[in-house]
């Protein structure tokens, strides 16, 4: 048996990651989403097990699909093949392609809770370790600014017995950080782990160690990965309550304990406590009784970065009460947070209403009502913002989000969501739908349409209209934005499919000071001029599988960016992927290669490209400049429980003599990287 975690990302998952990056504006894939996907790769979910809700942890599986799956099993019995899901209303080809590596169809499992002896003896262990480095030394190493070696190394051990017990321990060192010496005498810069118990009598779920909290639509309390409608017609969240956090994640998770108990019939109560160390930036005047802001990169390579480590502690405590019926769900959640030092960012126009102080209290209610193919949902939340700040803005510290989804079938869905977040709403642990850096100072509406057109063409269209009533970072005045996205896809045959994507994003931004002309009002410390910026992109994807051994993917992309008072930029990308398994689907060897040519004249016209990789090494590049990007991946199953993977990648530029910026700049017109990973399963 070849370890599942070594499966190289297929093109469907690459497209999914790229869409997430493009829509969310974040250029990194969340670690806890990676952990969720990899946990299912290592231990696929039995689709006939309707007592586990593991599938709802995947953002592209909706509540409608889950209910349809359970109803089919009750009426017709268990499935004998994953492909039978295609016969259900709601499971289209796109969903099945994402699901196939993560599920299987097997005999229904017993509902009895295993004994402790069974849990400790019948589980499966998985161990993975790896390393990577950039071949060319950057300025940080040449000038002895970085304290450690240029290798990133990590390990993770995971033991799991069904859905009832999971134990995980991991360690990770970023490139440039010391290892068992100097600033890191304990070895790895970051250690993580958790113990998870599921469905033990009245205990619905309990986690000790690193964990996340997810309730409602993410407005009152949500840590970890927050879906942004990448594959669902509405932005409805399937909140999991208490769940494990990615053990490689150095930020955005909690550290402590949380548990959900079934107290009476359909009533669940959740309690949680976290005591977490946070990195933070200290004031430049030498004060040590406050911090200017949180530092979330997780990098501790230099003396300056080490000074930010563990400068702040946060205690988070609270609880939630939820009632869940067959058609209606209602919940109340509240929490308090207490910091060891006051958070006091420098006074700027854009952060005047941002959180300041040592403590905060947030509470909210959420509800959802589903009847057949119709779903209504919403959440309202309030924070303990000082009254004088609310009076200054003439806005109470409230936030709300409501939405509706009409589910006709898997290929025809309509969804709409409206949000309104006050500029005085304080919440450092919210992640509801929105375009701002936090859930405050924003109003907007998002619409999504999935439709099956003639000639077997599938339409996926979305629009988002939003405005920011008060100033925000980079825009010193009220502003607005509009996002559009349209995708057409069609299966030409069983071995070929085509996707055409068009996207557009328009928003206001401060005009750079060097772009002011004599005809404009001269700017001073209180006058700023904004201009509309527009970025458009179009992509054509063609995927083909001429035989069991070969898989081909071709991508052609273009982008344009323009503003009223700045030079227009544009970009082109031509990309070809080739995957080869000499013995077909059951072979121990996999070869994957990519060649990409790009010509992009400015960062505003950047084009994202997600690369094939393995667990903890997913990467999405924002291509800019002119050159070539190539890589090759070899994965081989050494024995029934061992597998080894290696990757070589290089970017060759023709428009520069150095790559990168700051301490990460390298000399020369190219940058090379190597990665290796070893996995063992027993």
C-alpha positions in Angstrom: 0.0 0.0 0.0 1.4 3.4 -1.0 0.9 6.2 1.5 -2.0 8.3 0.6 -0.4 11.6 1.7 2.1 11.2 -1.1 -0.5 11.5 -3.8 0.6 14.5 -6.0 -2.1 17.1 -6.3 -4.3 16.5 -9.4 -5.4 19.4 -11.6 -8.9 19.6 -10.0 -7.3 20.3 -6.6 -4.8 22.7 -8.2 -7.7 24.7 -9.8 -9.6 24.7 -6.4 -6.5 26.1 -4.6 -6.0 28.8 -7.3 -9.6 29.8 -7.1 -9.4 30.1 -3.3 -6.3 32.3 -3.6 -7.8 34.5 -6.3 -11.1 35.0 -4.4 -9.7 35.4 -0.9 -6.7 37.6 -1.8 -4.5 35.4 0.4 -1.4 33.9 -1.4 -1.0 31.0 1.0 -3.2 27.9 1.4 -4.4 27.6 5.0 -2.6 24.8 6.8 -5.7 23.5 8.6 -7.5 23.0 5.3 -4.4 21.1 4.1 -4.6 19.0 7.2 -8.3 18.3 6.7 -7.7 17.2 3.1 -4.6 15.1 4.0 -6.4 13.4 6.9 -9.0 12.2 4.5 -6.3 11.1 2.0 -4.6 9.1 4.7 -7.9 7.7 6.1 -10.6 8.0 3.4 -14.2 8.4 4.6 -16.7 5.6 4.1 -19.6 7.3 2.3 -22.0 4.7 3.9 -21.1 6.0 7.4 -23.8 8.6 7.9 -23.0 9.0 11.6 -19.8 10.8 11.0 -19.8 14.4 9.7 -16.3 14.4 8.3 -17.5 15.2 4.8 -19.0 18.5 6.0 -15.5 19.6 7.0 -14.9 20.0 3.2 -16.0 23.4 2.0 -17.3 22.1 -1.3 -19.8 19.7 0.3 -23.1 21.4 1.2 -25.7 20.6 3.7 -28.1 19.7 0.8 -25.7 17.1 -0.6 -25.2 15.6 2.9 -28.9 15.3 3.5 -29.5 13.8 0.0 -26.7 11.2 0.7 -28.2 10.1 4.0 -31.7 9.9 2.5 -30.5 7.7 -0.3 -28.8 5.3 2.1 -32.0 5.1 4.3 -34.2 4.4 1.3 -32.0 2.3 -1.0 -29.3 0.9 1.2 -25.5 1.4 1.0 -23.5 2.3 -2.0 -21.1 -0.2 -3.6 -19.1 2.3 -5.5 -18.2 6.0 -5.2 -19.3 6.5 -8.8 -22.9 5.8 -7.8 -23.0 9.2 -6.2 -23.3 10.6 -9.7 -26.8 9.3 -9.8 -27.8 11.5 -6.8 -29.3 14.9 -7.3 -26.6 17.3 -6.2 -23.4 15.4 -6.9 -22.0 16.6 -10.2 -18.7 15.7 -12.0 -16.8 18.6 -10.4 -17.7 17.5 -6.9 -16.9 13.8 -7.6 -13.5 14.6 -9.0 -12.6 16.4 -5.7 -14.1 13.7 -3.6 -12.7 10.6 -5.2 -9.3 10.7 -3.5 -10.9 11.2 -0.1 -13.7 8.7 0.1 -14.6 5.0 -0.5 -17.7 2.8 -0.4 -17.5 0.1 2.2 -19.7 -1.8 4.6 -21.5 0.3 7.2 -19.6 0.5 10.4 -21.0 -0.4 13.8 -22.5 2.4 15.9 -21.0 0.9 19.1 -18.2 2.9 20.7 -15.0 0.8 20.7 -13.3 0.0 24.0 -10.1 1.8 25.0 -8.1 -1.4 24.2 -9.6 -1.4 20.7 -8.9 2.2 20.2 -5.2 1.7 21.1 -4.7 -1.4 19.1 -6.9 -1.1 15.9 -5.8 2.4 14.8 -3.4 3.3 12.0 -0.2 5.3 12.4 1.3 7.7 9.8 4.7 9.4 10.0 6.0 12.0 7.5 9.2 14.0 7.4 10.8 16.2 4.8 13.1 19.0 4.0 13.5 21.7 1.3 15.8 24.5 0.5 16.5 27.2 -2.1 19.8 26.5 -3.9 20.9 30.1 -4.3 21.9 31.9 -1.0 19.9 35.0 -0.3 21.2 38.2 1.2 20.0 37.0 4.7 22.6 34.2 4.6 25.4 36.1 2.7 25.3 38.9 5.3 24.8 36.6 8.3 21.5 38.1 9.1 19.7 34.8 9.3 20.8 32.8 12.3 20.2 29.3 10.9 20.6 27.0 7.9 18.6 27.5 4.6 16.7 24.2 5.1 13.1 24.0 6.1 12.5 20.7 7.9 9.5 19.1 9.6 8.0 15.9 10.9 4.5 14.8 11.8 3.2 11.6 13.6 -0.5 10.8 13.5 -2.4 8.0 15.1 -6.1 7.5 14.3 -8.7 4.9 15.1 -11.8 5.6 13.0 -13.5 8.9 14.0 -13.3 8.1 17.7 -9.6 8.8 18.6 -6.8 10.8 17.1 -3.4 11.8 18.4 -1.0 14.0 16.5 2.5 15.5 17.2 4.6 17.6 14.9 7.6 19.9 14.7 8.6 22.5 12.1 11.7 24.7 11.4 11.5 27.3 8.7 14.5 28.1 6.5 16.8 30.5 8.2 15.9 29.4 11.8 18.4 27.8 14.1 18.1 24.1 15.1 19.2 22.7 18.5 21.4 25.7 19.1 21.4 29.4 19.8 17.9 30.8 19.9 16.3 27.3 19.4 18.0 25.0 21.9 14.8 22.9 22.0 15.2 21.9 18.4 12.3 22.9 16.1 11.0 26.4 16.2 7.4 25.2 16.5 5.9 22.1 18.1 2.2 21.3 17.8 -0.1 18.5 18.7 -3.5 17.4 19.9 -5.6 14.6 21.3 -9.1 14.2 19.8 -12.0 12.2 21.2 -15.3 11.8 19.3 -18.7 10.3 20.2 -18.0 8.9 23.7 -21.4 8.8 25.4 -22.4 12.3 26.1 -19.1 13.7 24.8 -19.7 14.7 21.2 -16.2 16.0 20.7 -13.3 16.9 22.9 -9.9 18.3 22.0 -6.8 18.8 24.1 -3.9 20.8 22.6 -4.1 22.9 19.4 -7.6 23.4 18.2 -10.0 25.7 16.4 -13.4 27.0 17.2 -16.0 27.5 14.4 -19.6 28.6 15.1 -22.4 30.0 12.9 -21.3 31.9 9.9 -18.0 32.9 11.4 -19.0 36.4 12.6 -18.8 35.9 16.4 -16.1 33.2 16.6 -14.2 31.4 13.9 -10.6 30.4 13.9 -8.8 28.5 11.1 -9.7 28.1 7.5 -12.8 30.1 6.5 -14.4 29.1 3.1 -15.1 31.9 0.6 -17.7 30.3 -1.6 -15.1 28.6 -3.9 -17.4 25.7 -4.8 -20.8 26.4 -3.1 -23.5 28.5 -4.6 -23.9 30.4 -1.3 -21.5 31.3 1.4 -23.2 29.1 4.0 -20.7 27.7 6.5 -21.0 24.2 7.9 -19.5 25.1 11.3 -17.8 22.2 13.1 -17.7 23.7 16.6 -14.6 22.4 18.3 -12.1 20.9 15.8 -8.4 20.1 15.6 -6.1 22.7 14.3 -3.2 22.2 11.8 -0.2 21.2 13.9 2.1 23.0 11.5 0.3 26.3 11.9 2.1 28.8 14.1 -0.8 31.3 14.1 -4.6 31.6 14.1 -5.1 28.5 16.3 -5.9 28.1 19.9 -4.0 26.2 22.6 -5.9 24.6 25.5 -9.0 22.5 25.6 -12.5 22.5 24.2 -15.4 20.1 24.5 -19.0 19.7 23.2 -21.5 17.7 25.3 -25.0 16.5 24.4 -26.9 17.7 27.4 -30.5 16.8 26.4 -32.0 15.5 23.2 -30.9 17.9 20.5 -29.2 20.4 22.8 -25.4 20.7 22.7 -23.3 22.8 25.0 -19.7 23.7 24.3 -17.1 25.1 26.7 -13.5 26.1 25.8 -10.4 27.7 27.3 -7.2 28.7 25.5 -3.9 30.1 26.8 -1.8 30.9 23.8 1.5 32.6 23.1 1.5 35.2 20.3 4.2 37.0 18.4 3.9 40.7 18.4 5.8 43.9 17.4 7.1 46.1 20.2 6.9 49.9 20.1 9.9 51.7 18.7 10.3 53.9 21.8 11.4 50.9 23.9 8.2 50.4 25.9 7.5 46.9 27.0 4.1 47.3 28.6 2.3 47.2 25.2 2.6 45.9 21.7 1.9 47.7 18.4 0.4 44.7 16.6 0.4 41.0 16.0 3.2 39.3 14.0 1.7 36.3 12.2 4.3 35.1 9.7 5.8 32.5 12.1 9.3 33.3 10.9 12.1 33.7 13.5 15.2 33.8 11.3 16.9 37.0 12.5 17.5 38.8 15.8 14.8 41.3 15.0 12.3 38.5 14.2 13.3 36.7 17.4 12.5 39.8 19.4 8.8 39.5 18.3 8.5 35.9 19.5 6.0 35.2 22.3 5.7 38.8 23.3 2.1 38.5 24.1 -0.2 35.9 25.7 -4.0 35.6 25.1 -6.5 33.9 27.4 -9.7 33.1 25.5 -12.7 31.6 27.4 -16.3 31.1 26.6 -19.1 28.8 25.6 -21.8 28.0 23.1 -25.3 26.5 23.2 -26.9 25.0 20.1 -30.1 23.3 19.2 -30.2 21.3 16.0 -33.4 19.8 14.6 -34.2 18.2 11.3 -35.0 21.6 9.6 -33.9 24.3 12.0 -30.7 25.1 13.8 -30.2 27.8 16.5 -27.2 28.8 18.5 -25.8 31.3 21.0 -22.0 31.8 21.4 -19.9 34.2 23.4 -16.3 34.6 24.5 -13.9 36.9 26.3 -10.3 37.5 25.5 -7.6 38.8 27.9 -4.2 39.9 26.7 -1.1 40.1 28.9 -0.2 43.5 27.4 -2.3 46.2 25.8 -2.5 46.2 22.0 -1.8 49.8 21.0 -1.1 50.3 17.2 0.3 53.7 16.1 -2.4 56.2 15.4 -3.3 56.3 11.7 -6.3 57.4 9.9 -7.1 53.9 8.7 -6.9 52.3 12.1 -8.7 54.8 14.2 -11.6 52.4 15.1 -9.5 49.3 15.3 -9.2 47.2 18.5 -7.1 48.8 21.3 -6.7 47.6 24.8 -6.2 44.4 26.9 -9.6 42.7 26.7 -12.7 42.3 24.7 -16.0 40.5 24.9 -18.1 39.3 21.9 -21.4 37.6 21.8 -23.8 36.5 19.0 -26.7 34.4 17.8 -27.0 32.4 14.6 -29.7 30.4 13.0 -30.5 28.4 9.8 -33.7 27.0 8.4 -33.8 24.4 5.7 -36.8 23.0 3.9 -36.3 20.8 0.9 -34.2 22.9 -1.5 -34.5 26.2 0.3 -32.1 27.4 3.0 -32.1 30.6 5.0 -29.3 31.5 7.4 -27.9 34.4 9.4 -25.9 35.6 12.3 -25.8 38.7 14.4 -23.0 39.8 16.7 -22.0 42.6 19.1 -18.7 43.5 20.8 -17.8 45.5 24.0 -16.4 48.5 22.1 -16.1 51.6 24.3 -19.2 53.8 24.1 -17.2 57.0 23.4 -15.8 55.4 20.2 -19.2 54.3 19.1 -20.6 57.8 19.7 -17.7 59.3 17.6 -18.6 57.1 14.7 -22.4 57.3 15.3 -22.4 53.5 14.9 -23.1 50.8 17.5 -20.6 47.9 17.6 -22.9 45.5 15.7 -22.4 43.2 12.8 -24.7 40.9 10.8 -24.8 38.6 7.9 -27.9 36.9 6.3 -28.2 34.7 3.2 -30.4 32.5 1.1 -29.7 29.5 -1.1 -32.1 27.8 -3.5 -30.9 24.3 -4.4 -32.6 22.9 -7.5 -30.0 20.1 -8.2 -26.3 19.8 -8.3 -26.0 21.8 -11.5 -28.6 24.5 -10.7 -28.3 26.6 -7.6 -28.8 30.2 -6.7 -27.3 31.9 -3.6 -27.2 35.4 -2.2 -25.6 36.8 1.0 -25.8 40.3 2.5 -23.4 41.6 5.2 -23.1 44.8 7.2 -20.3 45.3 9.7 -20.0 48.4 11.8 -16.6 50.2 11.8 -16.7 50.0 15.6 -17.2 46.2 15.8 -14.2 44.7 17.6 -13.5 41.0 17.0 -10.0 39.5 16.6 -11.4 36.0 16.1 -14.1 36.4 13.4 -13.8 35.2 9.8 -17.2 35.8 8.1 -17.5 36.6 4.4 -16.0 39.9 3.5 -13.4 41.8 1.5 -11.8 43.9 4.3 -8.9 42.7 6.4 -11.4 42.1 9.3 -15.1 42.0 9.8 -15.6 45.7 10.3 -16.3 48.8 8.3 -18.0 46.9 5.4 -21.3 46.5 3.7 -21.8 44.2 0.7 -23.9 41.6 -1.2 -22.6 38.5 -2.9 -24.5 36.5 -5.5 -23.7 33.1 -7.0 -25.4 31.1 -9.8 -24.7 27.6 -10.9 -26.6 26.5 -14.0 -26.7 23.7 -16.6 -26.8 25.3 -20.1 -27.6 23.6 -23.4 -24.9 21.3 -25.0 -23.9 20.1 -21.6 -22.2 23.4 -20.7 -22.1 24.3 -17.0 -22.1 27.9 -15.9 -20.6 29.1 -12.6 -21.1 32.8 -12.1 -20.6 35.1 -9.1 -20.7 38.8 -8.3 -19.7 40.7 -5.2 -20.6 44.4 -4.6 -19.2 46.0 -1.5 -18.3 49.4 0.1 -16.3 50.6 3.0 -18.0 53.6 4.6 -14.9 54.8 6.6 -11.3 55.0 5.6 -9.3 51.8 5.4 -5.7 50.8 4.8 -4.6 52.2 1.4 -7.8 54.1 0.9 -8.2 57.3 2.9 -11.9 57.9 2.2 -15.1 56.0 1.8 -14.7 53.5 -1.1 -16.3 50.7 -3.0 -15.5 47.6 -5.0 -17.0 45.2 -7.6 -16.0 41.6 -8.3 -17.3 39.4 -11.1 -16.4 35.9 -12.1 -17.8 33.6 -14.8 -16.7 30.1 -15.6 -18.0 27.8 -18.4 -17.0 24.2 -18.4 -17.8 21.2 -20.6 -16.8 17.5 -20.7 -15.9 17.0 -24.4 -15.6 13.2 -23.7 -14.8 10.9 -20.8 -11.2 11.7 -21.4 -11.2 15.5 -22.0 -12.8 18.5 -20.4 -12.5 22.3 -21.0 -12.9 25.3 -18.7 -13.1 28.9 -19.6 -12.8 31.5 -16.8 -13.2 35.3 -16.8 -12.8 37.4 -13.7 -12.8 41.1 -13.0 -12.1 43.2 -9.8 -12.5 46.9 -9.5 -11.8 49.0 -6.4 -10.6 52.4 -5.2 -7.1 52.9 -3.9 -4.9 55.9 -2.9 -3.2 57.6 -5.8 0.6 57.3 -5.3 2.2 60.6 -4.4 4.5 60.5 -7.4 1.4 60.4 -9.7 0.0 63.7 -8.7 -0.1 66.4 -11.4 -0.3 70.1 -11.3 -4.0 70.0 -12.2 -4.8 68.2 -8.9 -5.1 69.6 -5.5 -1.7 69.4 -3.8 -1.9 66.7 -1.1 -1.0 67.5 2.5 -1.3 65.5 5.6 -5.1 65.5 5.4 -6.0 65.4 1.7 -5.7 62.2 -0.4 -6.9 61.4 -3.9 -8.3 58.0 -4.7 -8.5 56.4 -8.1 -10.3 53.3 -9.4 -8.2 50.3 -10.2 -9.4 47.4 -12.4 -7.8 44.0 -12.8 -9.2 41.5 -15.3 -8.1 37.9 -16.1 -9.1 35.2 -18.5 -8.1 31.5 -18.4 -8.6 28.5 -20.7 -7.9 25.1 -19.3 -7.9 21.8 -21.3 -7.4 18.5 -19.5 -7.0 15.2 -21.2 -6.3 11.6 -20.2 -5.4 9.8 -23.4 -4.7 6.6 -21.5 -4.6 5.2 -18.0 -0.9 6.1 -17.7 -0.9 9.7 -19.0 -2.6 12.9 -17.9 -2.2 16.2 -19.7 -3.3 19.7 -18.6 -2.9 22.8 -20.7 -3.5 26.3 -19.5 -3.5 29.7 -21.3 -4.1 32.8 -19.2 -4.1 36.5 -19.7 -4.5 39.5 -17.3 -4.8 43.2 -17.5 -4.6 45.9 -14.8 -5.4 49.6 -15.3 -5.9 52.9 -13.4 -6.7 56.4 -14.3 -3.3 57.9 -13.3 -0.9 55.0 -13.6 0.6 52.9 -16.4 -1.5 49.9 -17.6 0.0 46.4 -17.0 -0.7 43.1 -18.6 0.4 39.5 -18.4 0.4 36.2 -20.3 0.9 32.6 -19.2 1.3 29.4 -21.2 1.5 26.3 -19.0 1.7 22.6 -19.7 1.5 19.8 -17.1 2.3 16.1 -17.9 1.7 13.2 -15.4 2.8 9.7 -16.0 2.2 6.4 -14.1 4.0 3.5 -15.9 1.6 0.9 -14.5 -1.5 3.0 -14.4 -3.5 3.7 -11.3 -2.0 0.9 -9.3 1.7 1.6 -10.1 4.1 2.6 -7.3 5.8 5.2 -9.5 4.4 8.7 -10.4 6.2 11.3 -12.6 4.9 14.8 -12.9 6.4 17.7 -14.9 5.5 21.3 -15.7 6.7 23.9 -18.1 5.4 27.4 -18.0 6.2 30.6 -19.9 5.1 33.9 -18.5 5.4 37.6 -19.5 3.8 39.9 -16.9 4.7 43.6 -16.8 3.5 44.5 -13.3 2.4 43.0 -10.0 -1.2 44.3 -10.5 -1.5 41.9 -13.5 0.0 38.9 -11.6 -1.2 35.4 -12.5 -1.5 32.7 -9.8 -0.3 29.2 -10.5 -0.7 26.3 -7.9 1.9 23.6 -8.3 1.7 19.9 -7.8 3.1 18.9 -4.5 2.5 16.8 -1.4 1.5 17.2 2.2 2.8 20.4 3.9 4.5 21.5 0.7 1.5 23.0 -1.3 2.6 26.2 -3.0 0.8 28.9 -5.0 3.0 31.3 -6.9 2.0 34.9 -7.9 3.9 35.0 -11.2 5.3 38.4 -12.2 8.0 39.4 -14.7 9.2 37.5 -17.7 10.6 34.0 -17.8 10.1 30.3 -17.4 8.9 28.1 -14.5 9.7 24.4 -14.6 9.5 21.6 -12.1 9.6 17.8 -11.9 8.3 15.5 -9.2 9.1 11.8 -8.7 7.2 9.7 -6.2 8.0 6.0 -5.6 6.5 3.5 -3.2 9.6 1.8 -1.8 7.7 -1.0 -0.1 4.1 -1.6 0.9 4.2 1.0 3.6 7.0 3.3 2.5 7.1 6.0 -0.1 9.7 8.6 -1.1 9.1 11.8 -3.1 11.5 14.4 -4.5 10.9 17.7 -6.4 13.1 20.0 -8.3 11.8 23.4 -9.4 13.4 26.4 -11.1 12.3 29.9 -12.2 14.4 31.4 -15.0 13.9 35.2 -15.5 14.9 37.1 -18.6 14.2 40.6 -17.3 16.3 40.8 -14.2 19.7 40.1 -12.6 18.4 39.3 -9.1 15.3 37.5 -7.7 13.3 38.6 -4.7 13.6 41.6 -2.4 14.9 42.5 1.0 16.8 39.9 2.9 15.4 37.2 0.6 17.0 38.6 -2.6 19.3 36.3 -4.5 21.9 37.2 -7.1 21.4 36.0 -10.7 18.5 35.6 -13.0 17.2 32.3 -11.7 16.1 30.6 -8.5 16.1 26.8 -7.8 14.5 24.7 -5.1 14.7 21.1 -4.1 12.3 19.2 -1.8 12.3 15.6 -0.4 9.7 13.8 1.7 9.5 10.4 3.3 6.3 8.8 4.5 5.6 5.7 6.5 2.3 4.1 7.3 1.5 1.1 9.5 
